[in-house]
Amino acid sequence: SMSYLFGSVKKSSEDEARDQEKNRVESAAAMVTMRELCAELLDPTKVVPAPAKPEHDEDGTDDDDMGDRAIIPAGKLEIPAESTLQRFLDGYNNDAHVAAKRLRRMLIWRASYSYGLNDTLVRDINTSTPGIDLQIETGKCYILNTRDKCRRPIVVVHVRRHDPSKQSRDDITCFGVHILERAEGLLQPWPCDADSLDRNKTAQDYSSDKLCIIFNLEGIGMANVDMGAAKRIIYMLTNFYPERMGLCLLVAAPLLFSAAWA
């Protein structure tokens, strides 16, 4: 390519239109395949077998290490919305086979008794779940009553207020699920189709379909660093909440943080 000498060649409007149409056709075909695969994979007449041993993800981590060793569904799997199918397709580059497998795994996780929960499904974690109220009282993480400029709900995490010795890793993971579920509940993206559009609402009444998460690292010390919990939250965001992270800000990060993260 000689673009480094002469600059990049701008596509003509016709080329851009062709590319857009190609992407539209490919996305539509992927959605058709996704629907068919989900109808088969989520067939309620099929029994979901329990894994004989912890599965290994592409990054080498174990499901057991992530805390979802109880990945056997105890409740019925939810019927995913069309927007959820599209989100998983977007997260896995329109590979319907991978996206459908990941979606099914997420639904099984939501219908399981993971993280030491004996009588509460993951999807039913709320403020009455044991341990959640204690996490809320610390003020370490909460959702602001406002949105950012892109109308994303804002989750704030004060890392200095987190003491890993005060709760188990399962407890902090349940709290993370609670916060993410609450934040997701605030999302009201602009409908994909005109039939779902509420004519009584304006664009300002709708929000983004992504979240903004701010980590305040001011004043943290080694006693606040919890890489095990961070690893779990990142794993959940990647595998169970794909395409939900719109913006992540690290505020007032000290040199200590760079060393710990590395």
Summary of the structure (lengths in Angstrom):
residues: 262
radius of gyration: 20.9
end to end distance: 36.1
largest distance: 65.1
contacts: 684
relative contact order: 0.11
helix: 46%
strand: 11%
